Amino acid sequence: MEQTIFWIIIAILLFDFLFEKVLDYLNYTRLTETVPEELAGIYEEDKYKKSQRYQKVNLRFSLITGTFSLIIMLAMLFSGGFGRLDEWVREITDNEYLRTLLFFGILGLAFDLISVPFQLYDTFVIEERFGFNKTTPRTFLTDKLKSWLLSLIIGGGLLLFVQWAWLSTGFWFWIIVMGGISLFMIFMAMFYTDLIVPLFNRQTPLDEGELKTAIYDFAAQTGFRLDNVFVIDGSKRSTKANAYFSGLGPKKRVVLYDTLISDLEKEEIVAVLAHEIGHYKKKHIVKGLIMSLAQSALMIWLLWLALDFPALSGALGAAEPGFYMGLLAFGMLFSPVSFFTGIISNFISRKFEFQADAFAGKHYSGKSLIAALVKLSVNNLSNLTPHPVYVFFHYAHPPLLQRKRALEA
C-alpha cells in the first residue's frame, strides 16, 4: 500500500509539472509582435513588443524554476529525505507538537532558502530590466524575515490547532477544525488590512482634493457607505499599479496604490473604484468567502479521513506514522482535488469581474474603465493574448480584450 501511494504521489507531481508546461507553451505560441487590432492606436507598438519580451522571459524563467522545484521534490522522495528529517526531529524531542513545528519549520525554511537565488534574480534582474523593480536589498531582506515570522506565528498556530483537534477530538475533528478555520478566515477578511498590511506597507488616508471629492460623490450616488479611502505605498517595491477592496461590514476598506494614482486620470481612478464598489454591491466579497469556506470544509473532511491511514506516512519514508508526515502526504495527494476546485473558483471569479465591470459601466463610465484597464495593462506589460485554455485553468480575471468587448457591448 505504501509503495502504491508513493508512486501515485510521483505521478501527480509529474503530471502537474508537464500539464503546466504544456499550458505555458500554448501561451508562448500566442505571443506575436503585432498589436491586436482592437488596441491599434491606443497601444504603442514599442510598448507592445516590450510586453511580449517580458512575457517570454517570464515563461522561460518559470520553466527553469519549475524544473528545479520538481527535481528537488523528486530527490527528497526517492532518497527518503522526508523520512530522515522525521527521524531527526524524533531524536530531538518526544513532544508531538514540537516535532510538528520543527519538521515543517525546517522543511519550509530549507525550501525557501534554496529558492532565494531565483527570487533575487526575478526581482533584481528581470523586474529591474523591464523597469518595474523599486525593491532595495534591505526591503527584500526585511520582507523575508517578516514573512518567516508570520509563517511561524500564524502557520504554526494553525498547524498546532489542527494537530490538537486530531489527537483530542476524535469524530468531532473536522467539525471543530472547520469552525476554527472559518473564524480565522472571517477574522482575517475583516482585519487583514489593519494587522498584516502595515507590517509591509504604509497606508495613509487619501488627501483632500478633487479625486477624493469625486470618489465620495460616486459612493454616495450608489448608496455605498465609504468611511475612508487609503493609499498604499506600492511604489516602495514596484512600479506596477493596483487597487483592491477588503473587509466586511463596518471594516470594509478601499485601498489605492500610489502608482495607480500617478498613472491614471481622475475619471479613470473613479471608474476603477466603481468596479471595486461593484464587487461589494454584488456581494462578491461574501460569496467569495463562502466559496473559500466550502473548499476548506472539503479539504478538512478529506484530511480527517486520510490521517487515519498510517500508509500515508510510510509512503514518505516514516518509520512510524505521525501527524506531520501524514499531513505532508495528504497535501501532495490533495493536489488533483484543489486543481478542480481551482477551475471552478477561477470561473466564478471571472464572472464576478464581468459583473463588477458592468456595474461600473452602468453607474459611472465604461469608457473611463476601459481607458484605465488599457493603461494598467500597458504599464504592467500584461499578456493581452493569453491562450484560451490557459485562461480557463488559471485566470481569475478575464483578459483585457474580453473585458473591453463586454464593456463596449
C-alpha positions in Angstrom: 0.0 0.0 0.0 2.8 2.4 0.9 4.5 1.8 -2.5 1.3 2.4 -4.3 0.7 5.7 -2.5 4.4 6.7 -3.2 4.0 6.1 -6.9 0.7 7.9 -7.0 2.4 11.0 -5.5 5.2 10.7 -8.1 2.6 10.5 -10.9 0.7 13.5 -9.5 3.9 15.6 -9.4 5.0 14.7 -12.9 1.5 15.2 -14.4 1.2 18.6 -12.7 4.6 19.7 -14.0 4.0 18.5 -17.5 0.5 19.9 -17.7 1.7 23.4 -16.5 4.5 23.4 -19.1 2.0 22.5 -21.9 -0.1 25.4 -20.8 2.9 27.7 -20.7 3.8 26.5 -24.2 0.4 27.3 -25.5 0.7 30.8 -24.1 4.1 31.1 -25.7 2.7 30.3 -29.2 0.2 33.2 -28.8 2.8 35.8 -28.4 3.2 38.0 -31.5 4.9 41.2 -32.5 1.7 42.7 -33.9 -0.6 44.9 -31.7 -4.1 43.3 -31.6 -6.4 45.1 -34.0 -8.8 46.3 -31.2 -5.9 48.1 -29.5 -4.3 49.6 -32.6 -3.8 53.4 -32.0 -4.1 53.2 -28.2 -1.2 50.7 -27.5 2.1 51.9 -28.8 3.9 49.2 -30.9 7.2 49.6 -29.0 5.5 49.1 -25.7 3.6 46.1 -27.0 6.8 44.5 -28.2 8.3 45.1 -24.8 5.4 43.3 -23.2 5.9 40.3 -25.5 9.6 40.2 -24.5 8.6 40.4 -20.8 6.2 37.5 -21.2 8.7 35.3 -23.0 11.4 36.0 -20.3 9.0 35.1 -17.6 7.8 31.9 -19.3 11.4 30.7 -19.7 12.2 31.6 -16.1 9.1 29.7 -15.0 10.4 26.6 -16.9 13.7 26.8 -15.1 12.3 27.4 -11.6 9.6 24.7 -12.1 12.1 22.2 -13.3 14.4 22.9 -10.3 11.5 22.6 -7.8 10.4 19.3 -9.4 14.0 17.9 -9.2 14.3 18.9 -5.5 11.0 17.3 -4.7 11.7 14.0 -6.6 15.2 13.9 -4.9 13.6 14.2 -1.5 11.1 11.4 -2.3 13.4 8.9 -3.9 16.2 9.5 -1.3 13.9 9.2 1.7 14.8 12.8 2.7 11.4 13.3 4.4 11.8 10.1 6.4 15.3 11.1 7.5 14.0 14.5 8.7 11.3 12.7 10.6 13.9 10.5 12.3 16.0 13.6 13.2 13.1 15.6 14.8 12.1 12.4 16.8 15.6 12.3 18.2 15.4 15.9 19.3 12.1 15.7 21.2 9.4 13.4 22.3 6.8 16.2 22.3 4.5 15.7 19.3 3.6 19.3 18.9 7.2 20.5 18.9 8.1 17.8 16.4 5.4 19.2 14.0 6.8 22.7 14.4 10.4 21.5 13.9 9.5 19.4 10.9 7.6 22.0 8.9 9.8 24.8 10.1 13.0 23.2 8.9 11.4 22.0 5.7 9.8 25.4 4.9 12.9 27.3 5.7 15.1 25.0 3.6 12.9 25.1 0.6 12.6 28.9 0.8 16.4 29.4 1.2 17.0 27.2 -1.8 14.7 29.4 -3.8 16.2 32.7 -2.7 18.6 32.9 -5.7 15.7 32.6 -8.0 13.7 35.2 -6.1 16.7 37.6 -6.2 17.1 37.1 -10.0 13.4 37.6 -10.6 13.3 40.9 -8.5 16.7 42.4 -9.2 17.3 41.2 -12.8 14.1 40.5 -14.6 11.9 43.1 -12.9 14.8 45.6 -12.9 15.5 45.0 -16.7 11.9 45.9 -17.6 11.7 48.9 -15.3 9.4 47.6 -12.5 11.7 47.0 -9.6 11.8 49.5 -6.7 12.7 47.0 -4.0 16.0 47.6 -2.3 18.2 44.7 -0.9 17.2 45.9 2.6 13.5 45.8 1.8 13.9 42.4 0.3 15.6 41.1 3.4 13.2 42.6 5.9 10.2 41.3 3.9 11.8 37.9 4.0 12.3 38.0 7.8 8.8 39.3 8.4 7.3 36.5 6.2 9.2 33.9 8.2 7.9 35.3 11.4 4.3 35.4 10.2 4.6 31.8 8.9 5.8 30.8 12.4 3.1 32.6 14.3 0.1 32.1 12.0 1.1 28.9 10.1 2.5 27.3 13.3 -0.6 28.3 15.3 -3.0 26.8 12.7 -0.9 23.6 12.5 -0.9 23.1 16.2 -4.7 23.7 16.4 -5.3 21.1 13.7 -2.9 18.6 15.4 -4.6 19.2 18.8 -8.0 18.5 17.2 -6.8 15.3 15.5 -5.2 14.0 18.7 -8.0 15.0 21.1 -11.4 15.3 19.5 -12.0 12.1 17.5 -15.2 12.1 15.5 -15.6 15.9 16.0 -12.2 16.6 14.4 -13.4 18.0 11.1 -16.3 20.0 12.6 -14.1 21.6 15.2 -11.3 22.4 12.7 -13.8 23.8 10.2 -15.2 26.0 12.9 -11.8 27.3 13.9 -10.6 27.8 10.3 -13.9 29.6 9.5 -13.5 32.0 12.4 -9.9 32.6 11.4 -10.8 33.3 7.7 -13.6 35.7 8.7 -11.3 37.5 11.2 -8.6 37.9 8.5 -11.1 39.1 5.9 -12.1 41.8 8.4 -8.7 42.8 9.9 -6.1 41.8 7.3 -5.5 45.4 6.2 -5.3 46.6 9.8 -3.0 43.8 11.1 -0.9 42.4 8.2 -0.6 45.0 5.5 1.0 47.6 7.9 3.9 45.2 8.5 4.9 45.6 4.9 3.4 48.8 3.6 2.3 52.2 4.8 -1.4 53.1 4.4 -2.5 56.7 4.6 -5.9 58.3 4.1 -6.3 59.8 0.6 -5.6 63.6 0.7 -8.4 66.1 0.4 -8.9 67.3 -3.2 -10.8 66.7 -6.4 -10.1 63.0 -6.5 -11.4 62.4 -3.0 -14.5 64.5 -3.6 -15.2 62.6 -6.9 -14.8 59.3 -5.1 -17.1 60.2 -2.2 -19.7 61.7 -4.6 -19.9 58.5 -6.6 -20.0 56.4 -3.4 -23.0 58.5 -2.1 -24.7 58.2 -5.5 -24.6 54.4 -5.4 -25.6 54.2 -1.7 -22.2 52.9 -0.7 -21.1 53.9 2.8 -17.4 54.8 2.5 -15.6 55.8 5.7 -12.2 56.3 4.1 -10.1 55.6 1.1 -6.5 54.6 1.8 -3.4 55.0 -0.3 -0.7 52.3 -0.1 2.9 52.9 -0.9 3.1 50.2 -3.6 5.9 52.2 -5.3 8.2 51.0 -2.4 8.6 47.7 -4.2 7.3 48.1 -7.8 6.0 50.5 -10.4 3.0 48.2 -11.1 -0.3 49.6 -10.1 -3.4 48.1 -8.4 -6.4 48.7 -6.2 -8.5 46.4 -4.1 -11.4 46.2 -1.7 -11.2 44.4 1.5 -13.1 43.8 4.8 -16.6 43.0 5.8 -19.4 45.2 7.3 -18.0 48.2 9.2 -14.4 47.1 8.5 -14.7 47.5 4.7 -11.9 49.5 3.1 -10.9 50.7 -0.4 -7.1 50.8 -1.0 -5.5 52.5 -3.9 -1.8 52.0 -4.8 0.1 55.3 -5.1 1.3 54.1 -8.5 -2.4 53.9 -9.6 -3.0 57.5 -8.6 0.1 58.7 -10.5 -0.7 56.6 -13.7 -4.4 57.3 -14.1 -6.6 60.3 -14.6 -9.2 61.2 -12.0 -12.2 59.8 -14.0 -10.2 56.6 -14.6 -9.4 56.2 -10.9 -13.1 56.7 -10.0 -14.0 54.1 -12.6 -11.6 51.6 -11.0 -13.2 52.4 -7.6 -16.7 51.9 -9.2 -15.5 48.4 -10.2 -14.5 47.7 -6.6 -17.8 49.0 -5.3 -19.5 46.8 -7.8 -17.9 43.8 -6.1 -19.4 44.9 -2.8 -22.8 45.7 -4.3 -23.0 42.3 -6.0 -21.9 40.7 -2.7 -18.8 39.1 -4.3 -16.8 39.5 -1.1 -19.2 37.4 0.9 -19.8 34.9 -1.9 -16.0 34.5 -2.3 -15.6 33.9 1.4 -18.4 31.3 1.4 -16.7 29.5 -1.6 -13.4 29.5 0.3 -15.1 28.1 3.4 -16.7 25.4 1.3 -13.4 24.4 -0.2 -11.8 24.4 3.2 -14.6 22.2 4.5 -14.0 19.7 1.7 -10.2 19.7 2.4 -10.6 19.2 6.1 -13.1 16.4 5.7 -10.8 14.6 3.4 -7.9 15.2 5.7 -9.9 13.7 8.6 -10.3 10.5 6.6 -6.7 10.5 5.3 -4.9 10.9 8.7 -6.3 7.6 9.9 -4.2 5.8 7.2 -0.7 5.1 8.5 0.4 4.2 5.0 0.4 7.9 4.1 3.3 8.5 6.5 5.0 5.3 5.4 4.8 6.4 1.7 7.2 9.3 2.5 9.6 7.0 4.4 8.4 7.4 8.0 9.3 4.5 10.3 6.3 5.4 12.5 3.1 7.1 11.4 2.8 10.7 12.5 0.6 13.7 12.1 3.1 15.9 10.2 4.1 13.1 7.7 0.5 12.2 7.1 -0.4 15.9 6.5 2.5 16.3 4.1 1.5 13.2 2.1 -2.1 14.4 2.1 -1.1 17.8 0.7 0.5 16.1 -2.2 -2.4 13.7 -2.8 -4.9 16.6 -2.5 -3.4 18.4 -5.5 -5.9 16.9 -8.0 -8.9 18.0 -5.9 -7.5 21.5 -5.5 -6.9 21.6 -9.2 -10.6 21.1 -10.0 -11.8 23.4 -7.2 -9.4 26.0 -8.6 -11.0 25.7 -12.0 -14.4 26.4 -10.5 -13.2 29.3 -8.4 -11.5 30.9 -11.3 -14.6 30.5 -13.5 -16.8 32.2 -10.8 -14.1 34.9 -10.2 -14.1 35.8 -13.9 -17.9 36.0 -13.9 -17.7 38.3 -10.8 -15.2 40.6 -12.7 -17.5 41.0 -15.6 -20.4 41.8 -13.3 -18.2 44.4 -11.4 -17.2 45.9 -14.8 -20.8 46.1 -15.9 -21.7 47.9 -12.6 -19.0 50.5 -13.2 -20.1 50.9 -16.8 -23.8 51.3 -15.9 -23.3 53.6 -12.9 -20.2 55.6 -13.9 -18.4 55.3 -17.2 -17.5 52.2 -19.2 -15.3 54.3 -21.4 -13.2 55.5 -18.4 -12.9 52.0 -17.1 -11.7 50.7 -20.5 -9.1 53.5 -20.5 -8.0 52.6 -17.0 -7.7 48.9 -17.8 -5.7 49.6 -21.0 -3.3 51.9 -19.1 -2.8 49.3 -16.4 -2.2 46.6 -18.9 0.3 48.7 -20.8 2.2 49.8 -17.7 2.2 46.3 -16.2 3.2 44.7 -19.6 0.3 42.3 -19.2 -0.2 39.5 -21.7 -3.0 40.7 -24.0 -3.3 37.4 -25.9 -3.2 34.5 -23.5 -4.3 31.2 -24.8 -8.0 30.4 -24.0 -7.0 27.1 -22.5 -4.6 28.8 -20.1 -7.2 31.4 -19.2 -9.7 28.6 -18.4 -7.4 26.9 -16.0 -5.6 29.9 -14.4 -7.1 33.3 -14.9 -9.1 34.7 -12.0 -9.6 37.9 -14.1 -10.8 37.9 -17.8 -8.1 39.1 -20.3 -8.2 42.8 -21.2 -9.7 42.3 -24.7 -12.7 40.3 -23.3 -13.4 42.9 -20.7 -13.1 45.7 -23.3 -15.6 43.9 -25.6 -18.0 43.3 -22.7 -17.9 46.9 -21.6 -18.4 48.2 -25.1 -21.4 45.8 -25.6 
